[in-house]
Amino acid sequence: MSAKRHQAAPAARGSRGRWRRWRRGRPFTAAVLIALGGAEMLVTLRAPLGVLLHVGPQGLAAYLVPTVLVLCGVLLITNPQQRVFYSLVTLVLGLVSWLTSNLGGFVIGMLLALLGGALAFAWTPDKNRPPVVAAEPEAPEPREPDNDDDTVLLPGMQAPDPTPADRG
């Protein structure tokens, strides 16, 4: 048995590296926690327990708050530039879920949403990552000087400084 036989294929390493770079380029863990918190609250609403509370207009809010939490989790993954807004919405809705969604999904969903919101608020993109180098634009070809003998300056404009070749 040789050592070459046990090495990972280069394609597997590349795809794993791409996944890691993609995941680190956004608040992935925070978004998963927020979505799990919202999903847990939705599950507790449908649980066949006698402890569930559905009172008047709070019945709609009980479904609306966890749905928006799951949506904020998905939006954090797809649009990380707006992470501060989504994390603040998540934190507020996590606290509101205490009143609307059966004590925040029996406290577990609320804690997941609050933890995810705090992580999303604190997340920053990696500043040490080397910037992507774009292709350099080609230098424009030098222009031949125009004949400025008949150029008229508008009032308030100044004549350009003469170059050393113009000075003589």
Phi, psi and omega in degrees: 000131182256164180290332181296330184292333185262000180281149178287151179290144180300327180295323179294320178295320181294317181290326178292320178294321177296318179299316181296316179296319180295315183294322180283346180275008181205161179283070189293310181298318179297318181294321179294318178296320179295314180295321177294321177297316178294320179294322179296321177295320178295322180293320180292335177291328182265001182292142180277061180248151179277359184270352186291142181247124174225099184242119172046230183294344178291342177298320177290317180296331179296330177268329184288316183298308179295328178295317178292327176296315178297319178298319178296323177297317179293319181292329176296325179286318185278334184223073185290348179293334181261027187298326182294315179297312181295324180289323177293319176299319180297316180296317179294314180292328175298319177288322179293331182295340176300323181270329189260328190242061176051063180056042178067042182068045183055046174071330184295311180297321179295316180295320177298316180294319180292319178295315178296320178296320178293320178295320180294322180293324183276346184290139173227149177296155181290115181279340184275352181292134181295138181292152178286126182273120178273158178295136180289133176290148180291143179291137179292149179291141181294138180271151174282142181297137178281157176280108185264018182295324183259017180279132179248129179275142175283157179301136179092350179267151179252151177286143179293153179296136179289144177282163180302329179291327179287329183290335173105000000 
